C-alpha cells in the first residue's frame, strides 16, 4: 500500500484530477437521470436516483479531498 500512496503523491494535480474524471462523469450522469426522473417516474424511483447521485458526488468529494492532501474526515 505504501507504494500506491507514493505513486499517487508523485502525480501532478492535473493527473490526479484527470484520474477522477470517470467518477465525476458517473456522478453527473446520475444527477441528470435524477432530474429527468422527477417529471416522469414514481417517487420511489426518484428517491433511489437521488440517493445514487448523492453517494457518487460524496465519492467525488472524498477522492478530490484525498488527491489534494486534505485532512482525514473526523469521526463523530
CHARMM internal coordinates of N, CA and C (Angstrom, degrees):
IC EDIT
DIST 1 N 1 CA 1.4481
DIST 1 CA 1 C 1.5239
ANGL 1 N 1 CA 1 C 110.66
DIST 1 C 2 N 1.2964
ANGL 1 CA 1 C 2 N 118.50
DIHE 1 N 1 CA 1 C 2 N -34.52
DIST 2 N 2 CA 1.4555
ANGL 1 C 2 N 2 CA 121.43
DIHE 1 CA 1 C 2 N 2 CA 178.12
DIST 2 CA 2 C 1.5182
ANGL 2 N 2 CA 2 C 111.41
DIHE 1 C 2 N 2 CA 2 C -58.29
DIST 2 C 3 N 1.3373
ANGL 2 CA 2 C 3 N 116.19
DIHE 2 N 2 CA 2 C 3 N -38.64
DIST 3 N 3 CA 1.4568
ANGL 2 C 3 N 3 CA 120.50
DIHE 2 CA 2 C 3 N 3 CA 179.22
DIST 3 CA 3 C 1.5320
ANGL 3 N 3 CA 3 C 110.40
DIHE 2 C 3 N 3 CA 3 C -62.24
DIST 3 C 4 N 1.3594
ANGL 3 CA 3 C 4 N 117.24
DIHE 3 N 3 CA 3 C 4 N -42.25
DIST 4 N 4 CA 1.4614
ANGL 3 C 4 N 4 CA 121.00
DIHE 3 CA 3 C 4 N 4 CA 177.57
DIST 4 CA 4 C 1.5219
ANGL 4 N 4 CA 4 C 110.89
DIHE 3 C 4 N 4 CA 4 C -62.09
DIST 4 C 5 N 1.3182
ANGL 4 CA 4 C 5 N 116.71
DIHE 4 N 4 CA 4 C 5 N -43.71
DIST 5 N 5 CA 1.4600
ANGL 4 C 5 N 5 CA 120.97
DIHE 4 CA 4 C 5 N 5 CA -179.74
DIST 5 CA 5 C 1.5247
ANGL 5 N 5 CA 5 C 110.50
DIHE 4 C 5 N 5 CA 5 C -61.16
DIST 5 C 6 N 1.3432
ANGL 5 CA 5 C 6 N 117.37
DIHE 5 N 5 CA 5 C 6 N -45.08
DIST 6 N 6 CA 1.4592
ANGL 5 C 6 N 6 CA 120.90
DIHE 5 CA 5 C 6 N 6 CA -179.99
DIST 6 CA 6 C 1.5172
ANGL 6 N 6 CA 6 C 111.48
DIHE 5 C 6 N 6 CA 6 C -64.10
DIST 6 C 7 N 1.3255
ANGL 6 CA 6 C 7 N 118.10
DIHE 6 N 6 CA 6 C 7 N -40.15
DIST 7 N 7 CA 1.4631
ANGL 6 C 7 N 7 CA 119.68
DIHE 6 CA 6 C 7 N 7 CA -179.85
DIST 7 CA 7 C 1.5236
ANGL 7 N 7 CA 7 C 110.32
DIHE 6 C 7 N 7 CA 7 C -66.66
DIST 7 C 8 N 1.3419
ANGL 7 CA 7 C 8 N 118.07
DIHE 7 N 7 CA 7 C 8 N -35.15
DIST 8 N 8 CA 1.4621
ANGL 7 C 8 N 8 CA 120.25
DIHE 7 CA 7 C 8 N 8 CA 176.31
DIST 8 CA 8 C 1.5229
ANGL 8 N 8 CA 8 C 111.08
DIHE 7 C 8 N 8 CA 8 C -67.82
DIST 8 C 9 N 1.3273
ANGL 8 CA 8 C 9 N 117.33
DIHE 8 N 8 CA 8 C 9 N -36.85
DIST 9 N 9 CA 1.4583
ANGL 8 C 9 N 9 CA 120.80
DIHE 8 CA 8 C 9 N 9 CA -179.90
DIST 9 CA 9 C 1.5202
ANGL 9 N 9 CA 9 C 111.27
DIHE 8 C 9 N 9 CA 9 C -68.92
DIST 9 C 10 N 1.3313
ANGL 9 CA 9 C 10 N 117.60
DIHE 9 N 9 CA 9 C 10 N -27.53
DIST 10 N 10 CA 1.4563
ANGL 9 C 10 N 10 CA 121.89
DIHE 9 CA 9 C 10 N 10 CA -179.60
DIST 10 CA 10 C 1.5267
ANGL 10 N 10 CA 10 C 112.71
DIHE 9 C 10 N 10 CA 10 C -78.31
DIST 10 C 11 N 1.3154
ANGL 10 CA 10 C 11 N 118.35
DIHE 10 N 10 CA 10 C 11 N -15.60
DIST 11 N 11 CA 1.4580
ANGL 10 C 11 N 11 CA 121.29
DIHE 10 CA 10 C 11 N 11 CA -179.37
DIST 11 CA 11 C 1.5271
ANGL 11 N 11 CA 11 C 110.17
DIHE 10 C 11 N 11 CA 11 C -72.56
DIST 11 C 12 N 1.3352
ANGL 11 CA 11 C 12 N 115.44
DIHE 11 N 11 CA 11 C 12 N 148.92
DIST 12 N 12 CA 1.4605
ANGL 11 C 12 N 12 CA 119.21
DIHE 11 CA 11 C 12 N 12 CA 174.01
DIST 12 CA 12 C 1.5252
ANGL 12 N 12 CA 12 C 108.61
DIHE 11 C 12 N 12 CA 12 C -75.28
DIST 12 C 13 N 1.3138
ANGL 12 CA 12 C 13 N 116.52
DIHE 12 N 12 CA 12 C 13 N 163.20
DIST 13 N 13 CA 1.4567
ANGL 12 C 13 N 13 CA 121.01
DIHE 12 CA 12 C 13 N 13 CA 178.21
DIST 13 CA 13 C 1.5234
ANGL 13 N 13 CA 13 C 110.24
DIHE 12 C 13 N 13 CA 13 C -58.63
DIST 13 C 14 N 1.3266
ANGL 13 CA 13 C 14 N 116.60
DIHE 13 N 13 CA 13 C 14 N -41.84
DIST 14 N 14 CA 1.4641
ANGL 13 C 14 N 14 CA 120.33
DIHE 13 CA 13 C 14 N 14 CA 178.47
DIST 14 CA 14 C 1.5161
ANGL 14 N 14 CA 14 C 112.00
DIHE 13 C 14 N 14 CA 14 C -60.29
DIST 14 C 15 N 1.3265
ANGL 14 CA 14 C 15 N 116.76
DIHE 14 N 14 CA 14 C 15 N -41.42
DIST 15 N 15 CA 1.4665
ANGL 14 C 15 N 15 CA 120.85
DIHE 14 CA 14 C 15 N 15 CA 177.93
DIST 15 CA 15 C 1.5266
ANGL 15 N 15 CA 15 C 110.84
DIHE 14 C 15 N 15 CA 15 C -63.97
DIST 15 C 16 N 1.3220
ANGL 15 CA 15 C 16 N 116.10
DIHE 15 N 15 CA 15 C 16 N -41.20
DIST 16 N 16 CA 1.4629
ANGL 15 C 16 N 16 CA 120.14
DIHE 15 CA 15 C 16 N 16 CA 179.79
DIST 16 CA 16 C 1.5252
ANGL 16 N 16 CA 16 C 111.01
DIHE 15 C 16 N 16 CA 16 C -64.12
DIST 16 C 17 N 1.3254
ANGL 16 CA 16 C 17 N 116.87
DIHE 16 N 16 CA 16 C 17 N -43.10
DIST 17 N 17 CA 1.4564
ANGL 16 C 17 N 17 CA 120.10
DIHE 16 CA 16 C 17 N 17 CA -179.96
DIST 17 CA 17 C 1.5280
ANGL 17 N 17 CA 17 C 110.66
DIHE 16 C 17 N 17 CA 17 C -67.93
DIST 17 C 18 N 1.3225
ANGL 17 CA 17 C 18 N 116.21
DIHE 17 N 17 CA 17 C 18 N -39.11
DIST 18 N 18 CA 1.4668
ANGL 17 C 18 N 18 CA 120.08
DIHE 17 CA 17 C 18 N 18 CA 178.12
DIST 18 CA 18 C 1.5262
ANGL 18 N 18 CA 18 C 110.40
DIHE 17 C 18 N 18 CA 18 C -62.62
DIST 18 C 19 N 1.3190
ANGL 18 CA 18 C 19 N 116.97
DIHE 18 N 18 CA 18 C 19 N -39.27
DIST 19 N 19 CA 1.4627
ANGL 18 C 19 N 19 CA 120.88
DIHE 18 CA 18 C 19 N 19 CA 178.90
DIST 19 CA 19 C 1.5281
ANGL 19 N 19 CA 19 C 111.41
DIHE 18 C 19 N 19 CA 19 C -63.64
DIST 19 C 20 N 1.3261
ANGL 19 CA 19 C 20 N 117.41
DIHE 19 N 19 CA 19 C 20 N -27.03
DIST 20 N 20 CA 1.4589
ANGL 19 C 20 N 20 CA 121.41
DIHE 19 CA 19 C 20 N 20 CA 179.56
DIST 20 CA 20 C 1.5187
ANGL 20 N 20 CA 20 C 114.21
DIHE 19 C 20 N 20 CA 20 C -87.82
DIST 20 C 21 N 1.3293
ANGL 20 CA 20 C 21 N 117.69
DIHE 20 N 20 CA 20 C 21 N -4.43
DIST 21 N 21 CA 1.4655
ANGL 20 C 21 N 21 CA 120.86
DIHE 20 CA 20 C 21 N 21 CA -176.95
DIST 21 CA 21 C 1.5275
ANGL 21 N 21 CA 21 C 113.93
DIHE 20 C 21 N 21 CA 21 C -59.70
DIST 21 C 22 N 1.3384
ANGL 21 CA 21 C 22 N 120.12
DIHE 21 N 21 CA 21 C 22 N -42.11
DIST 22 N 22 CA 1.4714
ANGL 21 C 22 N 22 CA 118.23
DIHE 21 CA 21 C 22 N 22 CA 179.22
DIST 22 CA 22 C 1.5334
ANGL 22 N 22 CA 22 C 112.52
DIHE 21 C 22 N 22 CA 22 C -60.19
DIST 22 C 23 N 1.3173
ANGL 22 CA 22 C 23 N 117.01
DIHE 22 N 22 CA 22 C 23 N -38.93
DIST 23 N 23 CA 1.4570
ANGL 22 C 23 N 23 CA 120.45
DIHE 22 CA 22 C 23 N 23 CA 177.69
DIST 23 CA 23 C 1.5237
ANGL 23 N 23 CA 23 C 110.15
DIHE 22 C 23 N 23 CA 23 C -65.60
DIST 23 C 24 N 1.3255
ANGL 23 CA 23 C 24 N 117.82
DIHE 23 N 23 CA 23 C 24 N -42.86
DIST 24 N 24 CA 1.4593
ANGL 23 C 24 N 24 CA 121.42
DIHE 23 CA 23 C 24 N 24 CA 178.18
DIST 24 CA 24 C 1.5301
ANGL 24 N 24 CA 24 C 110.29
DIHE 23 C 24 N 24 CA 24 C -62.39
DIST 24 C 25 N 1.3158
ANGL 24 CA 24 C 25 N 116.95
DIHE 24 N 24 CA 24 C 25 N -39.91
DIST 25 N 25 CA 1.4657
ANGL 24 C 25 N 25 CA 120.93
DIHE 24 CA 24 C 25 N 25 CA 178.46
DIST 25 CA 25 C 1.5271
ANGL 25 N 25 CA 25 C 110.63
DIHE 24 C 25 N 25 CA 25 C -63.05
DIST 25 C 26 N 1.3257
ANGL 25 CA 25 C 26 N 116.89
DIHE 25 N 25 CA 25 C 26 N -42.91
DIST 26 N 26 CA 1.4712
ANGL 25 C 26 N 26 CA 120.01
DIHE 25 CA 25 C 26 N 26 CA 177.71
DIST 26 CA 26 C 1.5240
ANGL 26 N 26 CA 26 C 110.91
DIHE 25 C 26 N 26 CA 26 C -61.88
DIST 26 C 27 N 1.3202
ANGL 26 CA 26 C 27 N 116.94
DIHE 26 N 26 CA 26 C 27 N -41.79
DIST 27 N 27 CA 1.4618
ANGL 26 C 27 N 27 CA 120.83
DIHE 26 CA 26 C 27 N 27 CA 179.93
DIST 27 CA 27 C 1.5238
ANGL 27 N 27 CA 27 C 110.60
DIHE 26 C 27 N 27 CA 27 C -64.94
DIST 27 C 28 N 1.3163
ANGL 27 CA 27 C 28 N 116.83
DIHE 27 N 27 CA 27 C 28 N -42.36
DIST 28 N 28 CA 1.4643
ANGL 27 C 28 N 28 CA 121.22
DIHE 27 CA 27 C 28 N 28 CA 179.76
DIST 28 CA 28 C 1.5258
ANGL 28 N 28 CA 28 C 110.71
DIHE 27 C 28 N 28 CA 28 C -64.30
DIST 28 C 29 N 1.3207
ANGL 28 CA 28 C 29 N 116.98
DIHE 28 N 28 CA 28 C 29 N -42.61
DIST 29 N 29 CA 1.4649
ANGL 28 C 29 N 29 CA 120.65
DIHE 28 CA 28 C 29 N 29 CA 178.02
DIST 29 CA 29 C 1.5249
ANGL 29 N 29 CA 29 C 111.09
DIHE 28 C 29 N 29 CA 29 C -63.94
DIST 29 C 30 N 1.3208
ANGL 29 CA 29 C 30 N 117.27
DIHE 29 N 29 CA 29 C 30 N -39.52
DIST 30 N 30 CA 1.4621
ANGL 29 C 30 N 30 CA 121.10
DIHE 29 CA 29 C 30 N 30 CA 178.24
DIST 30 CA 30 C 1.5233
ANGL 30 N 30 CA 30 C 110.52
DIHE 29 C 30 N 30 CA 30 C -63.87
DIST 30 C 31 N 1.3153
ANGL 30 CA 30 C 31 N 117.45
DIHE 30 N 30 CA 30 C 31 N -40.85
DIST 31 N 31 CA 1.4604
ANGL 30 C 31 N 31 CA 121.05
DIHE 30 CA 30 C 31 N 31 CA 178.17
DIST 31 CA 31 C 1.5240
ANGL 31 N 31 CA 31 C 110.63
DIHE 30 C 31 N 31 CA 31 C -64.93
DIST 31 C 32 N 1.3133
ANGL 31 CA 31 C 32 N 116.41
DIHE 31 N 31 CA 31 C 32 N -39.96
DIST 32 N 32 CA 1.4645
ANGL 31 C 32 N 32 CA 121.14
DIHE 31 CA 31 C 32 N 32 CA 177.65
DIST 32 CA 32 C 1.5347
ANGL 32 N 32 CA 32 C 110.29
DIHE 31 C 32 N 32 CA 32 C -62.23
DIST 32 C 33 N 1.3460
ANGL 32 CA 32 C 33 N 116.67
DIHE 32 N 32 CA 32 C 33 N -45.52
DIST 33 N 33 CA 1.4714
ANGL 32 C 33 N 33 CA 120.17
DIHE 32 CA 32 C 33 N 33 CA 178.63
DIST 33 CA 33 C 1.5236
ANGL 33 N 33 CA 33 C 110.72
DIHE 32 C 33 N 33 CA 33 C -60.79
DIST 33 C 34 N 1.3226
ANGL 33 CA 33 C 34 N 116.65
DIHE 33 N 33 CA 33 C 34 N -40.11
DIST 34 N 34 CA 1.4623
ANGL 33 C 34 N 34 CA 121.41
DIHE 33 CA 33 C 34 N 34 CA 178.37
DIST 34 CA 34 C 1.5241
ANGL 34 N 34 CA 34 C 110.78
DIHE 33 C 34 N 34 CA 34 C -60.81
DIST 34 C 35 N 1.3233
ANGL 34 CA 34 C 35 N 117.09
DIHE 34 N 34 CA 34 C 35 N -49.16
DIST 35 N 35 CA 1.4683
ANGL 34 C 35 N 35 CA 120.13
DIHE 34 CA 34 C 35 N 35 CA -178.90
DIST 35 CA 35 C 1.5252
ANGL 35 N 35 CA 35 C 111.53
DIHE 34 C 35 N 35 CA 35 C -64.07
DIST 35 C 36 N 1.3183
ANGL 35 CA 35 C 36 N 117.48
DIHE 35 N 35 CA 35 C 36 N -40.09
DIST 36 N 36 CA 1.4633
ANGL 35 C 36 N 36 CA 120.72
DIHE 35 CA 35 C 36 N 36 CA 178.71
DIST 36 CA 36 C 1.5276
ANGL 36 N 36 CA 36 C 111.18
DIHE 35 C 36 N 36 CA 36 C -65.76
DIST 36 C 37 N 1.3123
ANGL 36 CA 36 C 37 N 117.25
DIHE 36 N 36 CA 36 C 37 N -37.19
DIST 37 N 37 CA 1.4603
ANGL 36 C 37 N 37 CA 121.82
DIHE 36 CA 36 C 37 N 37 CA -177.71
DIST 37 CA 37 C 1.5225
ANGL 37 N 37 CA 37 C 112.57
DIHE 36 C 37 N 37 CA 37 C -70.70
DIST 37 C 38 N 1.3107
ANGL 37 CA 37 C 38 N 118.00
DIHE 37 N 37 CA 37 C 38 N -24.44
DIST 38 N 38 CA 1.4633
ANGL 37 C 38 N 38 CA 120.97
DIHE 37 CA 37 C 38 N 38 CA -177.16
DIST 38 CA 38 C 1.5254
ANGL 38 N 38 CA 38 C 112.37
DIHE 37 C 38 N 38 CA 38 C -57.50
DIST 38 C 39 N 1.3038
ANGL 38 CA 38 C 39 N 117.81
DIHE 38 N 38 CA 38 C 39 N -28.52
DIST 39 N 39 CA 1.4641
ANGL 38 C 39 N 39 CA 120.38
DIHE 38 CA 38 C 39 N 39 CA -177.15
DIST 39 CA 39 C 1.5202
ANGL 39 N 39 CA 39 C 113.56
DIHE 38 C 39 N 39 CA 39 C -95.00
DIST 39 C 40 N 1.3330
ANGL 39 CA 39 C 40 N 117.96
DIHE 39 N 39 CA 39 C 40 N -14.44
DIST 40 N 40 CA 1.4637
ANGL 39 C 40 N 40 CA 118.58
DIHE 39 CA 39 C 40 N 40 CA -172.41
DIST 40 CA 40 C 1.5229
ANGL 40 N 40 CA 40 C 115.25
DIHE 39 C 40 N 40 CA 40 C -129.71
DIST 40 C 41 N 1.3034
ANGL 40 CA 40 C 41 N 119.21
DIHE 40 N 40 CA 40 C 41 N -19.13
DIST 41 N 41 CA 1.4651
ANGL 40 C 41 N 41 CA 121.69
DIHE 40 CA 40 C 41 N 41 CA -171.71
DIST 41 CA 41 C 1.5305
ANGL 41 N 41 CA 41 C 111.82
DIHE 40 C 41 N 41 CA 41 C -103.89
DIST 41 C 42 N 1.3385
ANGL 41 CA 41 C 42 N 115.69
DIHE 41 N 41 CA 41 C 42 N 158.48
DIST 42 N 42 CA 1.4671
ANGL 41 C 42 N 42 CA 120.13
DIHE 41 CA 41 C 42 N 42 CA 175.91
DIST 42 CA 42 C 1.5355
ANGL 42 N 42 CA 42 C 111.06
DIHE 41 C 42 N 42 CA 42 C -62.47
DIST 42 C 43 N 1.3081
ANGL 42 CA 42 C 43 N 115.42
DIHE 42 N 42 CA 42 C 43 N 156.40
DIST 43 N 43 CA 1.4624
ANGL 42 C 43 N 43 CA 122.13
DIHE 42 CA 42 C 43 N 43 CA -176.89
DIST 43 CA 43 C 1.5302
ANGL 43 N 43 CA 43 C 111.74
DIHE 42 C 43 N 43 CA 43 C -55.32
DIST 43 C 44 N 1.3175
ANGL 43 CA 43 C 44 N 117.43
DIHE 43 N 43 CA 43 C 44 N -40.95
DIST 44 N 44 CA 1.4792
ANGL 43 C 44 N 44 CA 120.20
DIHE 43 CA 43 C 44 N 44 CA -179.26
DIST 44 CA 44 C 1.5173
ANGL 44 N 44 CA 44 C 111.63
DIHE 43 C 44 N 44 CA 44 C -61.29
DIST 44 C 45 N 1.3297
ANGL 44 CA 44 C 45 N 116.54
DIHE 44 N 44 CA 44 C 45 N -42.26
DIST 45 N 45 CA 1.4671
ANGL 44 C 45 N 45 CA 120.74
DIHE 44 CA 44 C 45 N 45 CA 179.72
DIST 45 CA 45 C 1.5284
ANGL 45 N 45 CA 45 C 110.37
DIHE 44 C 45 N 45 CA 45 C -66.55
DIST 45 C 46 N 1.3193
ANGL 45 CA 45 C 46 N 116.47
DIHE 45 N 45 CA 45 C 46 N -41.44
DIST 46 N 46 CA 1.4656
ANGL 45 C 46 N 46 CA 120.90
DIHE 45 CA 45 C 46 N 46 CA 178.90
DIST 46 CA 46 C 1.5256
ANGL 46 N 46 CA 46 C 109.92
DIHE 45 C 46 N 46 CA 46 C -61.50
DIST 46 C 47 N 1.3225
ANGL 46 CA 46 C 47 N 116.42
DIHE 46 N 46 CA 46 C 47 N -43.67
DIST 47 N 47 CA 1.4684
ANGL 46 C 47 N 47 CA 120.07
DIHE 46 CA 46 C 47 N 47 CA 179.68
DIST 47 CA 47 C 1.5258
ANGL 47 N 47 CA 47 C 110.71
DIHE 46 C 47 N 47 CA 47 C -64.46
DIST 47 C 48 N 1.3097
ANGL 47 CA 47 C 48 N 117.40
DIHE 47 N 47 CA 47 C 48 N -41.08
DIST 48 N 48 CA 1.4695
ANGL 47 C 48 N 48 CA 121.30
DIHE 47 CA 47 C 48 N 48 CA 177.74
DIST 48 CA 48 C 1.5264
ANGL 48 N 48 CA 48 C 110.37
DIHE 47 C 48 N 48 CA 48 C -59.69
DIST 48 C 49 N 1.3162
ANGL 48 CA 48 C 49 N 116.82
DIHE 48 N 48 CA 48 C 49 N -43.51
DIST 49 N 49 CA 1.4627
ANGL 48 C 49 N 49 CA 121.02
DIHE 48 CA 48 C 49 N 49 CA 179.70
DIST 49 CA 49 C 1.5301
ANGL 49 N 49 CA 49 C 111.44
DIHE 48 C 49 N 49 CA 49 C -67.91
DIST 49 C 50 N 1.3264
ANGL 49 CA 49 C 50 N 116.71
DIHE 49 N 49 CA 49 C 50 N -35.72
DIST 50 N 50 CA 1.4671
ANGL 49 C 50 N 50 CA 120.29
DIHE 49 CA 49 C 50 N 50 CA 177.60
DIST 50 CA 50 C 1.5247
ANGL 50 N 50 CA 50 C 110.49
DIHE 49 C 50 N 50 CA 50 C -63.61
DIST 50 C 51 N 1.3295
ANGL 50 CA 50 C 51 N 115.95
DIHE 50 N 50 CA 50 C 51 N -45.21
DIST 51 N 51 CA 1.4660
ANGL 50 C 51 N 51 CA 120.67
DIHE 50 CA 50 C 51 N 51 CA -179.69
DIST 51 CA 51 C 1.5290
ANGL 51 N 51 CA 51 C 110.18
DIHE 50 C 51 N 51 CA 51 C -63.49
DIST 51 C 52 N 1.3312
ANGL 51 CA 51 C 52 N 116.59
DIHE 51 N 51 CA 51 C 52 N -41.23
DIST 52 N 52 CA 1.4669
ANGL 51 C 52 N 52 CA 120.23
DIHE 51 CA 51 C 52 N 52 CA 178.47
DIST 52 CA 52 C 1.5305
ANGL 52 N 52 CA 52 C 110.84
DIHE 51 C 52 N 52 CA 52 C -61.27
DIST 52 C 53 N 1.3319
ANGL 52 CA 52 C 53 N 116.73
DIHE 52 N 52 CA 52 C 53 N -47.62
DIST 53 N 53 CA 1.4685
ANGL 52 C 53 N 53 CA 120.42
DIHE 52 CA 52 C 53 N 53 CA -179.71
DIST 53 CA 53 C 1.5255
ANGL 53 N 53 CA 53 C 110.69
DIHE 52 C 53 N 53 CA 53 C -62.88
DIST 53 C 54 N 1.3174
ANGL 53 CA 53 C 54 N 116.26
DIHE 53 N 53 CA 53 C 54 N -42.74
DIST 54 N 54 CA 1.4659
ANGL 53 C 54 N 54 CA 120.30
DIHE 53 CA 53 C 54 N 54 CA 179.63
DIST 54 CA 54 C 1.5282
ANGL 54 N 54 CA 54 C 111.14
DIHE 53 C 54 N 54 CA 54 C -61.51
DIST 54 C 55 N 1.3242
ANGL 54 CA 54 C 55 N 117.06
DIHE 54 N 54 CA 54 C 55 N -42.98
DIST 55 N 55 CA 1.4637
ANGL 54 C 55 N 55 CA 120.95
DIHE 54 CA 54 C 55 N 55 CA -179.95
DIST 55 CA 55 C 1.5267
ANGL 55 N 55 CA 55 C 111.05
DIHE 54 C 55 N 55 CA 55 C -65.13
DIST 55 C 56 N 1.3223
ANGL 55 CA 55 C 56 N 116.75
DIHE 55 N 55 CA 55 C 56 N -40.92
DIST 56 N 56 CA 1.4621
ANGL 55 C 56 N 56 CA 119.56
DIHE 55 CA 55 C 56 N 56 CA 179.76
DIST 56 CA 56 C 1.5262
ANGL 56 N 56 CA 56 C 111.35
DIHE 55 C 56 N 56 CA 56 C -66.39
DIST 56 C 57 N 1.3325
ANGL 56 CA 56 C 57 N 117.47
DIHE 56 N 56 CA 56 C 57 N -40.96
DIST 57 N 57 CA 1.4640
ANGL 56 C 57 N 57 CA 119.02
DIHE 56 CA 56 C 57 N 57 CA 178.07
DIST 57 CA 57 C 1.5264
ANGL 57 N 57 CA 57 C 111.31
DIHE 56 C 57 N 57 CA 57 C -68.47
DIST 57 C 58 N 1.3285
ANGL 57 CA 57 C 58 N 117.52
DIHE 57 N 57 CA 57 C 58 N -31.61
DIST 58 N 58 CA 1.4685
ANGL 57 C 58 N 58 CA 119.85
DIHE 57 CA 57 C 58 N 58 CA 174.18
DIST 58 CA 58 C 1.5301
ANGL 58 N 58 CA 58 C 109.89
DIHE 57 C 58 N 58 CA 58 C -64.67
DIST 58 C 59 N 1.3334
ANGL 58 CA 58 C 59 N 116.44
DIHE 58 N 58 CA 58 C 59 N -38.74
DIST 59 N 59 CA 1.4684
ANGL 58 C 59 N 59 CA 120.41
DIHE 58 CA 58 C 59 N 59 CA 177.67
DIST 59 CA 59 C 1.5282
ANGL 59 N 59 CA 59 C 110.67
DIHE 58 C 59 N 59 CA 59 C -65.87
DIST 59 C 60 N 1.3363
ANGL 59 CA 59 C 60 N 116.83
DIHE 59 N 59 CA 59 C 60 N -39.70
DIST 60 N 60 CA 1.4704
ANGL 59 C 60 N 60 CA 120.75
DIHE 59 CA 59 C 60 N 60 CA 176.66
DIST 60 CA 60 C 1.5231
ANGL 60 N 60 CA 60 C 109.60
DIHE 59 C 60 N 60 CA 60 C -61.02
DIST 60 C 61 N 1.3175
ANGL 60 CA 60 C 61 N 115.93
DIHE 60 N 60 CA 60 C 61 N -46.37
DIST 61 N 61 CA 1.4638
ANGL 60 C 61 N 61 CA 120.61
DIHE 60 CA 60 C 61 N 61 CA -179.85
DIST 61 CA 61 C 1.5271
ANGL 61 N 61 CA 61 C 110.76
DIHE 60 C 61 N 61 CA 61 C -59.35
DIST 61 C 62 N 1.3250
ANGL 61 CA 61 C 62 N 116.84
DIHE 61 N 61 CA 61 C 62 N -45.44
DIST 62 N 62 CA 1.4618
ANGL 61 C 62 N 62 CA 120.66
DIHE 61 CA 61 C 62 N 62 CA -179.32
DIST 62 CA 62 C 1.5285
ANGL 62 N 62 CA 62 C 111.02
DIHE 61 C 62 N 62 CA 62 C -65.31
DIST 62 C 63 N 1.3251
ANGL 62 CA 62 C 63 N 117.08
DIHE 62 N 62 CA 62 C 63 N -41.43
DIST 63 N 63 CA 1.4665
ANGL 62 C 63 N 63 CA 120.22
DIHE 62 CA 62 C 63 N 63 CA 178.07
DIST 63 CA 63 C 1.5322
ANGL 63 N 63 CA 63 C 109.97
DIHE 62 C 63 N 63 CA 63 C -60.23
DIST 63 C 64 N 1.3343
ANGL 63 CA 63 C 64 N 116.14
DIHE 63 N 63 CA 63 C 64 N -47.19
DIST 64 N 64 CA 1.4619
ANGL 63 C 64 N 64 CA 119.62
DIHE 63 CA 63 C 64 N 64 CA -178.48
DIST 64 CA 64 C 1.5230
ANGL 64 N 64 CA 64 C 111.30
DIHE 63 C 64 N 64 CA 64 C -65.75
DIST 64 C 65 N 1.3265
ANGL 64 CA 64 C 65 N 117.00
DIHE 64 N 64 CA 64 C 65 N -37.70
DIST 65 N 65 CA 1.4665
ANGL 64 C 65 N 65 CA 120.38
DIHE 64 CA 64 C 65 N 65 CA 178.10
DIST 65 CA 65 C 1.5250
ANGL 65 N 65 CA 65 C 109.90
DIHE 64 C 65 N 65 CA 65 C -60.92
DIST 65 C 66 N 1.3237
ANGL 65 CA 65 C 66 N 116.23
DIHE 65 N 65 CA 65 C 66 N -45.76
DIST 66 N 66 CA 1.4622
ANGL 65 C 66 N 66 CA 119.84
DIHE 65 CA 65 C 66 N 66 CA 179.33
DIST 66 CA 66 C 1.5254
ANGL 66 N 66 CA 66 C 111.44
DIHE 65 C 66 N 66 CA 66 C -67.35
DIST 66 C 67 N 1.3330
ANGL 66 CA 66 C 67 N 116.78
DIHE 66 N 66 CA 66 C 67 N -40.84
DIST 67 N 67 CA 1.4703
ANGL 66 C 67 N 67 CA 120.81
DIHE 66 CA 66 C 67 N 67 CA -179.08
DIST 67 CA 67 C 1.5221
ANGL 67 N 67 CA 67 C 111.19
DIHE 66 C 67 N 67 CA 67 C -62.80
DIST 67 C 68 N 1.3254
ANGL 67 CA 67 C 68 N 116.40
DIHE 67 N 67 CA 67 C 68 N -33.56
DIST 68 N 68 CA 1.4574
ANGL 67 C 68 N 68 CA 120.74
DIHE 67 CA 67 C 68 N 68 CA -179.36
DIST 68 CA 68 C 1.5275
ANGL 68 N 68 CA 68 C 112.27
DIHE 67 C 68 N 68 CA 68 C -88.48
DIST 68 C 69 N 1.3235
ANGL 68 CA 68 C 69 N 116.35
DIHE 68 N 68 CA 68 C 69 N -0.34
DIST 69 N 69 CA 1.4620
ANGL 68 C 69 N 69 CA 120.08
DIHE 68 CA 68 C 69 N 69 CA 177.58
DIST 69 CA 69 C 1.5069
ANGL 69 N 69 CA 69 C 113.41
DIHE 68 C 69 N 69 CA 69 C 76.35
DIST 69 C 70 N 1.3222
ANGL 69 CA 69 C 70 N 116.33
DIHE 69 N 69 CA 69 C 70 N 28.52
DIST 70 N 70 CA 1.4567
ANGL 69 C 70 N 70 CA 120.18
DIHE 69 CA 69 C 70 N 70 CA -179.68
DIST 70 CA 70 C 1.5195
ANGL 70 N 70 CA 70 C 112.06
DIHE 69 C 70 N 70 CA 70 C -69.36
DIST 70 C 71 N 1.3262
ANGL 70 CA 70 C 71 N 116.09
DIHE 70 N 70 CA 70 C 71 N 167.42
DIST 71 N 71 CA 1.4635
ANGL 70 C 71 N 71 CA 120.19
DIHE 70 CA 70 C 71 N 71 CA -179.77
DIST 71 CA 71 C 1.5258
ANGL 71 N 71 CA 71 C 111.25
DIHE 70 C 71 N 71 CA 71 C -68.19
DIST 71 C 72 N 1.3172
ANGL 71 CA 71 C 72 N 115.88
DIHE 71 N 71 CA 71 C 72 N 154.28
DIST 72 N 72 CA 1.4585
ANGL 71 C 72 N 72 CA 120.62
DIHE 71 CA 71 C 72 N 72 CA 176.44
DIST 72 CA 72 C 1.5181
ANGL 72 N 72 CA 72 C 109.09
DIHE 71 C 72 N 72 CA 72 C -65.06
DIST 72 C 73 N 1.3388
ANGL 72 CA 72 C 73 N 116.36
DIHE 72 N 72 CA 72 C 73 N 147.13
DIST 73 N 73 CA 1.4650
ANGL 72 C 73 N 73 CA 118.22
DIHE 72 CA 72 C 73 N 73 CA 178.99
DIST 73 CA 73 C 1.5244
ANGL 73 N 73 CA 73 C 110.37
DIHE 72 C 73 N 73 CA 73 C -65.87
DIST 73 C 74 N 1.3152
ANGL 73 CA 73 C 74 N 115.91
DIHE 73 N 73 CA 73 C 74 N 147.71
DIST 74 N 74 CA 1.4591
ANGL 73 C 74 N 74 CA 121.15
DIHE 73 CA 73 C 74 N 74 CA 179.62
DIST 74 CA 74 C 1.5187
ANGL 74 N 74 CA 74 C 108.84
DIHE 73 C 74 N 74 CA 74 C -83.81
DIST 74 C 75 N 1.3030
ANGL 74 CA 74 C 75 N 115.47
DIHE 74 N 74 CA 74 C 75 N 139.27
DIST 75 N 75 CA 1.4589
ANGL 74 C 75 N 75 CA 120.81
DIHE 74 CA 74 C 75 N 75 CA 175.30
DIST 75 CA 75 C 1.5155
ANGL 75 N 75 CA 75 C 107.74
DIHE 74 C 75 N 75 CA 75 C -96.70
DIST 75 C 76 N 1.3022
ANGL 75 CA 75 C 76 N 115.76
DIHE 75 N 75 CA 75 C 76 N 130.01
DIST 76 N 76 CA 1.4689
ANGL 75 C 76 N 76 CA 119.88
DIHE 75 CA 75 C 76 N 76 CA -177.62
DIST 76 CA 76 C 1.4939
ANGL 76 N 76 CA 76 C 110.95
DIHE 75 C 76 N 76 CA 76 C -99.07
END
COOR INIT
IC SEED 1 N 1 CA 1 C
IC BUILD
